[in-house]
């Protein structure tokens, strides 16, 4: 159980890195396209975040240094050691899968927006959705599958592209139903049937 939790943590870190990488690129593109923005500082900050994320992913032992590590619970220390010893090939595969998963989620969102009749270029929608997922990742949430955080982020970004509020909210709800609600209902039904 402990190892599966640690490997899940590794997968979560890889997904975080994928979201931050493409989200920062989306943010730079969005600000450049929509505003007269000097993005030198943004690029520098994004680069630092990416480097730290990649270093932590491949070398988590960097987090295990004194005097900070004295505040870590023993399980955190074991987790850092376990991920540190995980084969680089496994880490590369997990990171690649995280990139694929990210692309699937963004494409799914773009297709739902098109299904609701949004008239924007596909490139601009990919940029906007990448920015939405970046904001969702940065903002903490305790809601069901970040439902309300996604809607707030989408309203903030997509209204700048003149997408109606009703379409934004419906699109977010459909994405939540497809990725969270339906799988949870299906999984729960299978577990109940098995018992």
N, C-alpha and C positions, 0 to 999 in steps of 0.2 A: 504493500500500500504506500509506504514512504517513497519507494523508488518511482512508482507511477505518478505520485504527486509532484516529485521533483522533475520528472520528464515533462509533465504538464506545464510546470513553471518554465522549463526551457522552451517549450512551444509558445507560451505566452510572450516570453521575451522576444522570440523571433518574430512574432506577429506585431509586437510593439515596434521593432526596428523597421519592418516593412512599412507600417503605417506612417512612421515618422519620416522615413526616406521619401516616400512618394507624396506625403502630405506637405513636407517642406518644399518640394519641387512645385506642387500645386499652388502653394501659397505665393511663392515667387512669381509664378506664371500669372496667377489671378491679379496680384497687385500691379504687375507690369502691364497687363492687358486693360485693366479697368481704371487704373489711376496713374498719374505721373509720379512714380514712386522711386526713390533712390534705395535700391535694395542691397547695397553693399554690406551694411550691418546685418541685414536679415540673412544673407548668404553666409556670412561669417558665423553668426549664431547657429544657423542650421548645420553648418559643417562641424562645429564643436559638438553639438548634440549627437550627430551621427557617429562621430569618432568615439565619443564616450559610450554610446550604445553598442557599437561593434566591439569595442575593447571589453566591455562588461560581458557581452555574449560569449566571446571566445576566451576571455581570461577573467572569469568572475572572482578569482582569488585577489584581484585588485581591490575588491570591496572588503577583504579580510585583512585589515591592518590595524595596528594599535594606534591610539587608545580606543577607537570606535568599536572594534570587535568585542570588547569586554561587555558591551551592552547587547550583543547578539544572543538570542536563545541558542541552545545547543543544536536544535533542529536547523536553524539558519546556517550555522557553521557547517553542519553535515551536508546541507543542500549546496552550499558554495563548493565544498570539496567534491561532491558527487558530479556537479556540472562541470567543474574544472577538469575532471578525469574523463568526461564523456568524449568519445572519439570525434576528431574534427570532421571526418566524413559524415558522421551522423548529424553533427551540427550544420554542415553545409546542406544536407538533404532537407533538414527541418526548415532551414531558412529559405530554401528554394520553394518548398511547399507553402510557406507563409506568403511568399511573393505571389504564387499562383492563387492562393485563397483570397488574397487582397484584390487581385485583378478580377476574380469571379464576383466578389461582393460589389465592387465598384461598377462593373458591367451590369450586374443585376439591377442596381439602383438606376443607372442610366436608362436601361430598357423599360423600367417601370415608369420613369418620367416621360419617355417617348409614348408609352401606352396611354398616358393621360393627356397626350396632345401637346406636350411642351415643344415649342418651336425655337430651338437653339441649336447651334452647331454641336456635333458630337464631341469635338475636342474641348469646347468650353464646358460642357456638362461633365466630362471626365475630370477636368480641373476642379470644378465646383464640388463634385462629390468627394474627390480626394481631400479637399479642404474641410468638408463636413466631417469626414472620418478623423482628420487630424484634430479638430476641435473636440470631437467626442473622446478621443484618446487622452487629450490633455486634461479635460474637465473630469473630476471625480464624480461618480454616480452610484447611488444605491437603489436605483429604480429597476424595474423589470427589463433586463436586456438593454439598459440605457435608452429606453423608449423616449422619455421626455427630453433627455439631453440631445438625442438625435434630432428631434423635432425643432428644438430651440436653435441648434446649430444650422439646420437646414433652412429655417426661416431667415436667419441672419445672412446666409450666403446666397440662397436662391432668389430671395426678393430683390437682390442687386441685379439679377438677370431677368427681372420682370415676370417671374413665375408666380401665378396666383397662390395665395395662402392655402386655399382649399386643396389644390393639387399637391402642394408640399406636404401637408398633413396627411392626406390620403396615401401618398407614395410612401411616407415613413411608416404608416400603419401596415401597408401591404408587405413591406420589407420585414417588419417585425413579425407579422403573421407567418410568412414563409420560413424565416430563419429561426424564430424562437417558439412561437405558439404551436404551430403544427407539429414540429419535431417533439416538443414536450408532451403534447397530447398523445402522439403516436407512441412515444416511449413509455409514458404512463400506462396507456392501454395495454401494451404488450406485457409490462410488468404485472399488472393486475390479472391479465389472462393467464400468465405463467403461474401465479400463485393459486 
